[in-house]
Amino acid sequence: MNHTLTEKHSKQLLQVMPTTSNCMSRLTRLDRQWTMATMTGKINCSRIAQTLIDFIIKTQENFSGLRQNLIEILIKENTHKVVQEISAVAQVVIDILKRNLFERTADVGFLATDDDLVRFLDNPERTLHDVSIIEDRLREYRDKYTVYNEIVILDTAGQVCAHLDQNNHITSSRDPLITETLAAADYIETYRTSDLAPEEGEVLIYSQAIKSPDTGANLGVLCLIFDFAGEMDGIFKHLSEFSKDTILIVLDDRGQAIASSDTDTVPTGKKIIMNLEEDFQIINIKETPYLSKTVKTKGYQGFFGLPWYGHVLKKLDTAFSEDSDNSFDAAAIREKAHFSARLTHVEEASENVLSDLELVVQNGEIMAAKKCIEPNPVEQMEGRALPHILNEIKKIGDQVQHVFQHSTDELLQLVTASRLHDTQFLAQLAIDIMDRNLYERANDCRWWALTSDFKTILAKPEKNEADRDQMRKILGYINSLYTVYTNLFIYDRSGKILACSNPGEYDKEGRILNAGYVGEALRITDSQLYCVSDFFKTDLYATEGRDRYTYIYNASITSHEDSSHVLGGIGIVFDSEPEFEAMLGDVLPQDGQGRIIEGAEGMFVEPGGKLISSTNPERDTGEIITLDPDFTQLSEGESAVKLIEEDGSLYAVGCAHSAGYREYKRDGSYKNDVLCMVRVLI
């Protein structure tokens, strides 16, 4: 935290920090009492104790300096706590969004090469029946990838050939993105108003040219219109537990709000002052002061997308009003928390000063006793007065020390509570990332199962090598775009693997799978349904001869003519080891070199204790670990955190239960309870 920045705003911050303000008031009051006691000593005892009084004045000055240091530390640490919390939320707002949008770039790239779409545009004599068929196919796509409001297919002249939203009465487009997309080598990401969605205001569109696979000539443009408002509403609601009295915002590169959790205070289009360099700002909106923080996205797998920023506003008047959690043992935190030393040095310095003061008081009492038997009546009188003054100063010093100790205790508890809050937040973030990622896997298997060539080949009574090569080619192309899978495979009604995407897995072709998930997939006749294996060890996910644990997502492949007739299925093998470890690693605190800090660990685990993934290399995937009963009893979407002691150190341990994403694990078609646990050394 920038000391100059907190010093600049210290007066305003102090006014909204009740605990710190109260501490300052008490110390100021005691300082006045000290001054009055010292003045009394000067008046009544200066003849016999001037040197003593001078030392007491010097001690008071030392305490005054320490008082200033303490107040500065309290302001800084309180501010750091709140800014760190709101910064984390702002970072999640933009990074979770970018993770989602990264998946959209793969969607538009793959769908633009869909054989049915290509044939549709390549047919100059399209009929209304053809349009109806292709719109049914697009509807199947949107029913699985529910993040889209509208899908539009246009020819090279901008004429609308097919689209989904019947309330969107478009027949053609003059949007420049059509020309831009036809000229681009890749997808185009656009956010603004468009005649493709004239009633929707600003929309987020992913567009890519649809080309002839034979000549490479442009046939038209595919536009996917993302449900931006719905996605942001979901993100804001998910973060509401960790963002009380806070406004969450996404800003464009002009500083204009394009999404806001409080549109009454910050409507879309409102310009917000951004400052990416400072730890925080204090800005006024409608005469209300807010702590303000802007963050850049960290990107995801090299994708950064449009220049958008996460932004958060927290009401200054209530930002520091939460009561300290006094349930923690301050003595244990002093002794065992790694962060404690930087917070207790002022208190330790005050103890040293008070120890010197006690020694002076003792010497003064001895001096007073001697003066009381002196023949000089003035010195006798001063000798009798001095102990009362020293006793008063001693009591004031003790009270000052008590304030220092109490304030340090509260500070230690504040920072501990903050670490616990952060750890719980990280656990919830990681499980949300997992749910969002696996939502895409459920979509992928169902959509790829609708590939026309798969249906045509599986419907043949006999499949020859050319058929298998064609399926391998299609699977290989898909796998080259979707690299989170080690293998994709097609199997027939008997469960026999016919084709694989990965040449290294061709030896699996011909094997008959008897696993329960295969039988379940072969009973599915609804294109919206899918099934997933248990998290299990299999040679379908092996490396160097070692079987590994993973999930295999499956969907049935049904007949063109009769969707109730199942021809086979598709299985997609999720690359669980690196993918899950990366999800955990992305949320754990890191040092300046991007390494996970010492003592931090994340894991995904089933409530029964089976380990799915851990960042700790000493743990083995699939092993059974003992879990705290309070964590295993969490319901879907719930989270908790605990402070534990282990080997003389304190750890914050947060746990969150999977809640699903959109319809994934929420519509009753698939249930899979997973916990995320995050442990951080404090």
C-alpha positions in Angstrom: 0.0 0.0 0.0 1.4 3.4 -1.1 2.2 5.3 2.2 2.0 8.7 0.4 -1.5 7.9 -0.9 -2.9 6.9 2.5 -1.2 10.0 4.0 -2.8 12.2 1.4 -6.3 10.9 2.3 -5.6 10.2 6.0 -7.9 12.9 7.3 -10.8 11.7 5.2 -10.1 8.1 5.9 -9.8 8.6 9.7 -13.3 10.2 9.7 -14.8 6.9 8.5 -12.7 4.5 10.6 -14.6 4.4 13.9 -12.1 2.0 15.7 -9.0 4.0 14.6 -10.7 7.3 15.4 -11.7 6.1 18.8 -8.1 5.0 19.5 -6.8 8.4 18.5 -9.3 10.2 20.7 -8.3 8.0 23.7 -4.6 8.6 23.1 -5.1 12.3 22.6 -7.1 12.5 25.9 -4.4 10.6 27.8 -1.7 12.9 26.3 -3.6 15.9 27.7 -3.8 14.3 31.1 0.0 13.5 30.9 0.7 17.1 30.0 -1.4 18.3 33.0 0.3 15.9 35.4 3.7 17.0 34.1 2.8 20.7 34.5 1.7 19.9 38.1 5.1 18.3 38.7 6.9 21.4 37.3 5.0 23.7 39.5 5.3 21.6 42.7 8.5 19.7 42.4 10.9 21.5 40.0 13.4 22.2 42.7 14.1 18.5 43.6 13.1 16.7 40.4 13.8 18.9 37.4 15.9 16.2 35.7 13.2 13.7 36.4 10.5 15.9 34.9 12.6 16.6 31.8 12.9 12.8 31.3 9.1 12.4 31.7 8.6 15.1 29.1 11.0 13.3 26.8 9.1 10.1 27.4 5.8 11.8 26.6 7.3 13.0 23.3 8.4 9.5 22.5 4.9 8.2 23.1 3.5 11.0 20.9 5.7 9.8 18.1 4.7 6.2 18.6 1.1 7.3 18.8 1.4 8.9 15.3 3.1 5.7 14.0 0.3 3.6 15.4 -2.5 5.8 13.9 -0.7 5.7 10.5 -0.4 1.9 10.7 -4.0 1.5 11.6 -5.1 3.7 8.7 -2.8 2.0 6.3 -3.8 -1.6 7.4 -7.5 -0.8 7.4 -7.3 0.7 4.0 -5.1 -2.1 2.7 -7.6 -4.7 3.9 -10.6 -3.0 2.1 -8.7 -2.2 -1.0 -7.3 -5.7 -1.3 -10.8 -7.1 -0.9 -12.4 -4.9 -3.5 -9.4 -5.3 -5.9 -9.8 -9.0 -5.8 -13.5 -8.7 -6.6 -12.8 -6.3 -9.5 -10.1 -8.7 -10.8 -12.6 -11.6 -10.7 -15.3 -9.6 -12.5 -13.0 -8.9 -15.5 -11.1 -12.2 -15.5 -14.1 -14.5 -15.2 -15.7 -12.6 -18.1 -12.5 -13.0 -20.2 -12.3 -16.7 -19.5 -15.9 -17.1 -20.8 -15.2 -14.9 -23.9 -12.1 -17.0 -24.7 -14.4 -20.0 -25.2 -16.5 -17.9 -27.5 -13.6 -17.4 -29.9 -13.3 -21.2 -30.2 -17.0 -21.5 -30.7 -17.2 -19.1 -33.7 -14.1 -20.6 -35.3 -15.4 -24.1 -35.1 -19.0 -23.4 -36.0 -17.9 -21.4 -39.1 -16.5 -24.6 -40.5 -19.6 -26.7 -39.8 -20.3 -28.8 -42.9 -24.1 -28.2 -42.7 -23.6 -24.4 -42.6 -21.0 -24.5 -45.4 -23.4 -26.6 -47.7 -26.3 -24.3 -46.8 -24.4 -21.2 -48.0 -22.8 -22.9 -50.9 -26.3 -23.8 -52.3 -27.5 -20.9 -54.6 -31.0 -22.4 -54.7 -31.8 -22.4 -51.0 -35.4 -23.1 -50.2 -37.5 -22.1 -47.2 -37.2 -25.7 -46.1 -33.4 -25.5 -46.2 -33.6 -22.4 -44.1 -35.9 -24.1 -41.6 -33.5 -27.1 -41.4 -30.4 -24.9 -40.8 -32.2 -22.8 -38.2 -33.2 -26.0 -36.4 -29.5 -26.9 -36.4 -28.5 -23.4 -35.0 -31.2 -23.8 -32.4 -29.7 -27.1 -31.3 -26.4 -25.3 -31.0 -27.9 -22.5 -28.9 -29.8 -24.9 -26.7 -26.4 -26.3 -25.7 -24.3 -23.2 -25.7 -26.8 -21.1 -23.9 -24.6 -18.1 -23.7 -25.9 -16.7 -27.0 -29.0 -14.6 -27.6 -29.0 -14.8 -31.3 -27.1 -16.5 -34.2 -27.1 -15.0 -37.7 -25.8 -16.3 -41.0 -25.3 -13.8 -43.8 -24.1 -14.0 -47.3 -21.2 -11.9 -48.6 -23.6 -9.1 -49.6 -24.9 -8.8 -46.0 -28.3 -10.5 -46.8 -29.6 -12.5 -43.8 -29.9 -16.2 -44.8 -30.9 -17.6 -41.5 -31.2 -16.5 -37.8 -32.8 -17.6 -34.6 -34.5 -14.7 -32.8 -38.0 -14.4 -34.3 -38.4 -11.1 -32.6 -35.4 -9.7 -34.5 -36.9 -8.7 -37.8 -33.7 -8.4 -39.8 -33.3 -9.2 -43.5 -30.0 -7.6 -44.3 -27.1 -5.7 -42.6 -24.9 -2.8 -43.5 -22.8 -3.2 -40.5 -19.1 -2.6 -41.4 -18.2 -5.8 -39.4 -19.5 -7.8 -42.4 -16.8 -6.4 -44.7 -14.2 -6.5 -41.9 -15.0 -10.2 -41.1 -14.8 -11.2 -44.7 -11.3 -9.6 -45.0 -10.0 -11.0 -41.7 -8.0 -14.2 -41.3 -9.6 -15.0 -38.0 -12.6 -14.0 -35.9 -13.7 -10.4 -35.1 -14.9 -9.3 -31.7 -17.2 -6.3 -31.7 -19.0 -4.4 -29.0 -21.3 -1.6 -30.1 -24.7 -1.0 -31.5 -25.4 -3.0 -34.7 -28.2 -3.3 -37.2 -27.9 -7.1 -36.6 -29.7 -6.5 -33.3 -31.4 -3.1 -33.8 -33.5 -3.2 -30.6 -30.8 -4.3 -28.2 -28.5 -1.3 -27.9 -24.8 -2.2 -27.6 -24.2 -5.9 -28.2 -21.1 -8.2 -28.1 -20.7 -10.1 -31.4 -18.3 -12.8 -32.5 -18.1 -13.1 -36.3 -16.1 -15.2 -38.6 -16.1 -15.8 -42.4 -17.6 -19.1 -43.6 -15.4 -20.3 -46.5 -15.6 -23.0 -49.1 -13.4 -25.9 -47.9 -12.5 -26.6 -51.6 -11.6 -23.1 -52.9 -11.2 -21.0 -49.7 -13.6 -18.5 -51.2 -15.9 -16.5 -48.8 -19.4 -17.9 -48.7 -20.8 -15.6 -46.0 -20.4 -14.6 -42.3 -21.4 -16.3 -39.1 -22.3 -13.9 -36.2 -22.8 -15.1 -32.6 -24.4 -12.5 -30.4 -23.4 -13.1 -26.8 -25.8 -12.8 -23.8 -23.6 -10.1 -22.3 -26.2 -8.7 -19.9 -27.2 -12.1 -18.7 -23.6 -13.2 -18.1 -22.8 -10.0 -16.2 -25.9 -10.4 -14.1 -24.8 -13.9 -13.2 -21.3 -12.7 -12.3 -22.6 -9.8 -10.2 -25.0 -12.1 -8.3 -22.3 -14.7 -7.7 -20.0 -12.1 -6.2 -22.7 -10.4 -4.1 -21.7 -12.3 -0.9 -18.2 -10.8 -1.2 -19.1 -7.3 -2.4 -21.6 -5.9 0.1 -22.3 -2.2 -0.2 -20.2 -2.3 -3.4 -20.8 -1.5 -7.0 -19.2 -3.8 -9.6 -18.5 -2.4 -13.0 -17.0 -3.3 -16.4 -15.4 -0.3 -18.1 -14.4 0.1 -21.8 -11.2 1.8 -22.8 -13.0 5.2 -22.6 -13.8 4.7 -19.0 -17.5 4.2 -19.8 -19.5 1.7 -17.9 -20.7 -1.2 -20.1 -22.1 -3.3 -17.2 -23.0 -2.3 -13.6 -24.3 -4.1 -10.6 -26.1 -0.8 -9.6 -27.5 0.9 -12.7 -29.3 3.5 -10.5 -26.0 4.9 -9.2 -23.8 3.9 -12.2 -25.9 3.5 -15.3 -24.3 2.0 -18.5 -22.7 4.8 -20.5 -21.6 6.7 -17.4 -18.0 7.7 -17.5 -15.9 6.8 -14.4 -12.4 8.2 -13.6 -9.9 5.4 -14.1 -6.5 5.2 -12.5 -4.6 2.0 -13.1 -1.4 3.2 -11.4 -2.7 4.0 -7.9 -3.7 1.5 -5.2 -7.0 3.3 -4.9 -8.9 6.6 -5.5 -11.6 8.4 -3.6 -14.2 9.8 -6.0 -17.7 11.3 -5.5 -20.8 10.1 -7.2 -24.0 11.9 -6.5 -22.3 13.7 -3.6 -21.4 10.3 -2.0 -17.6 9.5 -1.6 -16.5 6.0 -2.8 -13.3 4.1 -2.6 -12.5 3.4 -6.3 -10.3 0.8 -7.9 -9.6 -0.2 -11.5 -7.8 -3.3 -12.7 -6.6 -4.7 -16.0 -7.4 -8.3 -17.0 -4.7 -10.9 -16.6 -6.1 -12.5 -19.7 -6.5 -16.2 -20.3 -4.3 -18.4 -22.3 -3.0 -15.4 -24.2 -6.5 -14.0 -24.9 -7.2 -10.5 -23.7 -10.0 -9.5 -26.0 -11.4 -6.0 -26.2 -9.7 -3.4 -23.9 -12.0 -3.7 -20.9 -11.4 -3.2 -17.2 -12.8 -4.4 -13.9 -13.8 -1.5 -11.7 -15.3 -1.4 -8.2 -16.8 1.3 -6.0 -17.3 0.9 -2.3 -19.0 3.5 -0.2 -16.4 5.2 1.9 -18.8 6.0 4.8 -19.4 2.3 5.5 -16.2 0.7 4.1 -14.6 0.4 7.5 -17.7 0.1 9.7 -17.6 -3.7 10.1 -16.8 -4.8 13.6 -13.5 -6.6 14.2 -13.7 -10.3 14.8 -12.6 -10.7 18.4 -13.0 -14.5 18.4 -9.4 -15.0 17.4 -6.7 -15.6 20.1 -4.6 -12.5 19.7 -1.8 -14.0 21.7 -1.6 -17.1 19.4 -1.6 -14.8 16.3 1.3 -12.8 17.8 3.3 -15.9 18.3 2.4 -18.0 15.3 1.2 -15.8 12.4 3.9 -15.0 9.9 2.6 -11.5 9.3 2.5 -10.4 13.0 6.0 -8.9 13.3 5.3 -6.0 11.0 2.2 -5.0 13.1 3.6 -5.4 16.6 6.8 -3.4 16.4 5.1 -0.1 17.6 3.6 -1.9 20.6 7.0 -3.4 21.4 8.6 0.0 21.1 6.0 1.5 23.5 6.7 -1.3 26.0 10.4 -0.4 26.0 9.5 3.3 26.6 7.1 2.4 29.4 9.7 0.2 31.0 12.1 3.2 31.1 9.3 5.3 32.5 8.6 2.7 35.3 12.3 2.8 36.2 12.2 6.6 36.4 9.1 6.5 38.6 10.9 4.0 40.9 13.9 6.3 41.2 11.7 9.3 41.8 9.9 7.5 44.6 13.2 6.8 46.2 14.3 10.4 45.8 11.0 11.6 47.3 11.4 9.4 50.3 14.9 10.9 50.9 13.6 14.5 50.5 10.9 13.9 53.0 13.5 13.7 55.8 15.5 16.6 54.6 15.7 19.6 57.0 14.7 22.0 54.2 10.9 22.5 54.5 10.4 23.3 50.8 12.2 20.2 49.8 10.2 18.2 52.3 7.0 19.6 50.8 8.1 18.8 47.2 9.1 15.3 48.4 5.7 14.6 49.7 4.0 15.9 46.5 6.2 14.0 44.0 4.9 10.4 44.6 1.3 11.5 43.8 2.5 13.1 40.5 4.6 10.1 39.7 1.8 7.7 40.5 -0.6 9.7 38.2 2.0 9.6 35.4 2.5 5.9 35.9 -1.3 5.3 35.6 -1.5 7.4 32.5 1.5 5.4 31.0 -0.2 2.1 31.8 -3.4 3.3 30.1 -1.5 4.4 27.1 0.2 1.0 26.9 -3.2 -0.7 27.2 -4.5 1.3 24.3 -1.4 0.4 22.2 -1.9 -3.3 23.1 -5.6 -3.3 22.5 -5.2 -1.5 19.2 -2.5 -4.0 18.1 -4.8 -6.9 19.2 -7.6 -5.5 17.0 -5.2 -5.0 14.1 -3.9 -8.6 14.4 -7.5 -9.8 14.4 -8.5 -7.5 11.5 -5.7 -8.8 9.3 -6.4 -12.4 10.3 -10.1 -11.9 9.5 -9.0 -10.4 6.1 -6.8 -13.4 5.3 -9.7 -15.8 6.2 -12.1 -13.7 4.0 -9.6 -13.8 1.1 -9.1 -17.6 1.4 -12.8 -18.3 1.4 -13.2 -16.1 -1.6 -10.4 -18.0 -3.4 -12.0 -21.3 -2.7 -15.3 -20.1 -4.1 -13.5 -18.6 -7.1 -11.7 -21.8 -8.0 -14.9 -24.0 -7.8 -16.7 -21.4 -10.0 -13.9 -21.6 -12.6 -14.2 -25.4 -12.5 -17.9 -25.4 -13.0 -17.7 -22.9 -15.8 -15.0 -24.9 -17.5 -16.8 -28.2 -17.3 -20.0 -26.6 -18.5 -18.2 -26.1 -21.8 -17.3 -29.8 -21.8 -20.9 -30.8 -21.5 -21.8 -28.6 -24.4 -19.0 -29.9 -26.6 -19.8 -33.5 -26.4 -23.5 -32.9 -27.2 -22.8 -30.6 -30.1 -20.1 -32.8 -31.7 -22.5 -35.8 -31.4 -24.7 -33.9 -34.0 -22.0 -33.9 -36.6 -23.7 -35.1 -39.8 -20.8 -37.3 -41.1 -20.8 -39.2 -37.8 -24.5 -39.9 -38.1 -24.1 -41.0 -41.8 -21.2 -43.3 -41.2 -22.6 -44.9 -38.1 -25.8 -45.6 -39.9 -24.0 -47.8 -42.4 -24.3 -51.6 -41.9 -20.5 -51.9 -42.6 -17.8 -49.3 -41.9 -14.7 -49.4 -44.1 -11.3 -47.9 -43.5 -12.2 -44.8 -45.5 -15.1 -44.2 -43.1 -12.9 -44.5 -40.1 -10.3 -42.2 -41.7 -13.0 -39.6 -42.2 -14.1 -39.8 -38.6 -10.5 -39.6 -37.5 -10.0 -36.6 -39.6 -13.0 -34.8 -38.2 -12.1 -35.7 -34.6 -8.5 -34.6 -35.2 -9.6 -31.3 -36.5 -11.9 -30.7 -33.5 -9.2 -31.8 -31.0 -6.7 -29.4 -32.7 -9.0 -26.5 -31.8 -10.1 -27.8 -28.4 -6.9 -28.7 -26.7 -8.3 -29.5 -23.2 -8.9 -33.0 -24.4 -6.3 -35.8 -24.8 -8.6 -37.8 -27.1 -12.0 -37.9 -28.7 -13.5 -41.2 -29.8 -16.5 -42.6 -31.5 -18.1 -45.9 -30.5 -20.9 -47.9 -32.0 -24.0 -49.5 -30.3 -21.9 -52.3 -29.0 -19.5 -49.9 -27.3 -16.7 -50.7 -29.8 -14.3 -47.8 -30.4 -14.3 -47.0 -34.1 -12.1 -43.9 -34.4 -9.9 -41.7 -32.3 -8.7 -38.1 -32.7 -5.2 -38.8 -31.2 -3.0 -41.0 -33.4 -1.3 -42.2 -30.2 -4.7 -43.7 -29.2 -5.4 -45.6 -32.4 -4.4 -48.8 -30.7 -7.6 -48.4 -28.6 -9.8 -48.7 -31.8 -11.6 -52.0 -31.9 -11.9 -52.3 -28.1 -15.3 -52.8 -26.7 -16.1 -50.6 -23.7 -18.2 -52.1 -21.0 -18.1 -49.1 -18.6 -21.3 -47.9 -17.1 -21.1 -44.4 -18.7 -21.1 -46.0 -22.2 -24.3 -47.9 -21.5 -25.9 -44.8 -20.1 -24.9 -42.8 -23.2 -26.3 -45.4 -25.5 -29.7 -45.1 -23.8 -29.9 -41.3 -24.4 -32.3 -40.2 -27.1 -32.6 -36.5 -26.2 -29.9 -34.4 -27.9 -29.9 -32.1 -24.8 -28.8 -34.9 -22.5 -25.3 -36.2 -21.8 -23.6 -38.4 -19.3 -20.2 -38.2 -17.5 -18.1 -41.0 -16.1 -17.2 -41.0 -12.4 -13.8 -39.5 -11.7 -11.9 -42.7 -12.3 -8.5 -44.2 -13.3 -8.4 -45.4 -16.9 -6.0 -46.4 -19.6 -8.0 -44.1 -21.9 -6.2 -41.3 -20.1 -2.7 -42.8 -19.7 0.8 -41.5 -20.0 4.0 -43.5 -20.2 2.1 -46.6 -19.4 0.5 -45.1 -16.3 -3.3 -45.0 -16.0 -4.6 -41.7 -14.7 -7.8 -40.3 -13.2 -10.2 -38.2 -15.3 -13.8 -37.5 -16.4 -15.0 -38.7 -19.8 -18.0 -36.8 -21.2 -20.4 -38.7 -23.5 -23.3 -38.1 -25.7 -25.3 -40.4 -28.0 -25.2 -40.2 -31.7 -28.7 -40.7 -33.2 -30.1 -41.4 -36.6 -30.8 -38.5 -39.0 -34.2 -39.9 -39.7 -35.2 -41.0 -36.2 -33.7 -39.4 -33.2 -35.0 -42.2 -30.9 -32.7 -44.6 -32.8 -29.2 -44.5 -31.2 -26.3 -45.4 -33.5 -23.5 -45.0 -31.1 -21.8 -42.3 -29.1 -18.9 -39.9 -28.7 -16.6 -39.8 -25.7 -14.3 -36.9 -24.9 -11.4 -37.4 -22.5 -10.8 -34.4 -20.4 -7.1 -33.6 -19.8 -7.8 -33.3 -16.1 -4.3 -33.3 -14.6 -2.9 -30.1 -16.1 -6.3 -28.4 -16.5 -7.4 -28.8 -12.8 -4.0 -27.9 -11.5 -4.0 -24.8 -13.7 -7.4 -23.7 -12.3 -6.1 -24.1 -8.8 -2.8 -22.4 -9.5 -4.5 -19.4 -11.1 -6.3 -18.5 -7.9 -3.6 -19.2 -5.3 -1.5 -16.2 -4.1 1.8 -15.8 -5.9 5.1 -14.1 -5.3 6.7 -11.5 -7.6 8.0 -14.3 -9.9 4.6 -15.9 -10.4 5.3 -18.8 -8.1 2.7 -20.0 -5.6 3.7 -18.6 -2.2 5.1 -21.0 0.4 2.5 -22.7 2.5 -0.4 -22.2 -0.1 -2.2 -25.2 -1.4 -5.4 -25.8 -3.4 -7.3 -28.9 -4.1 -10.5 -30.3 -5.7 -11.9 -33.2 -3.7 -15.1 -35.2 -3.5 -17.1 -34.9 -0.3 -16.2 -38.5 0.4 -12.5 -37.6 0.4 -11.3 -38.8 -3.0 -8.7 -36.3 -4.2 -9.4 -34.9 -7.7 -6.5 -32.5 -8.0 -4.0 -30.8 -5.7 -1.2 -28.3 -6.2 0.8 -30.2 -3.5 3.1 -32.7 -5.4 3.2 -34.9 -2.3 -0.5 -35.7 -2.7 -1.7 -38.4 -5.2 -4.8 -38.0 -7.3 -7.4 -40.5 -6.2 -6.1 -40.9 -2.7 -8.6 -40.6 0.1 -8.0 -37.7 2.5 -9.7 -36.8 5.8 -12.0 -33.7 5.6 -13.4 -31.5 8.3 -17.0 -32.5 8.9 -18.0 -28.9 8.7 -16.8 -28.8 5.1 -18.3 -32.1 4.0 -21.8 -30.9 5.2 -21.8 -27.8 3.0 -24.7 -27.6 0.6 -24.4 -26.6 -3.1 -23.1 -23.1 -3.4 -22.1 -22.8 0.3 -18.6 -21.9 1.5 -16.9 -21.7 4.9 -13.5 -20.9 6.3 -11.5 -21.9 9.4 -8.3 -20.9 11.2 -6.2 -24.0 12.0 -2.8 -24.5 13.7 -0.4 -27.0 12.2 3.3 -27.6 13.1 3.4 -24.3 15.0 2.0 -22.2 12.2 -1.4 -20.8 11.5 -3.3 -21.5 8.3 -6.5 -20.1 6.8 -8.5 -23.0 5.2 -11.4 -22.1 2.9 -13.8 -24.6 1.4 -16.5 -24.1 -1.2 -19.1 -26.5 -2.6 -19.8 -26.6 -6.3 -22.9 -24.7 -7.4 -22.9 -25.3 -11.1 -23.1 -22.7 -13.9 -26.2 -21.7 -15.9 -28.1 -25.0 -16.4 -25.0 -27.2 -15.8 -25.4 -29.2 -12.6 -28.6 -27.2 -11.9 -31.3 -28.7 -14.2 -31.2 -32.1 -12.6 -29.7 -34.0 -15.5 -26.2 -34.3 -13.9 -25.1 -34.3 -10.3 -21.5 -34.2 -9.2 -20.6 -32.9 -5.8 -17.1 -31.4 -5.6 -15.4 -29.3 -3.0 -12.6 -26.9 -3.5 -10.3 -26.3 -0.5 -7.7 -23.6 -0.3 -5.1 -23.4 2.4 -2.9 -20.3 2.9 -0.2 -19.7 5.6 -1.0 -16.5 7.5 
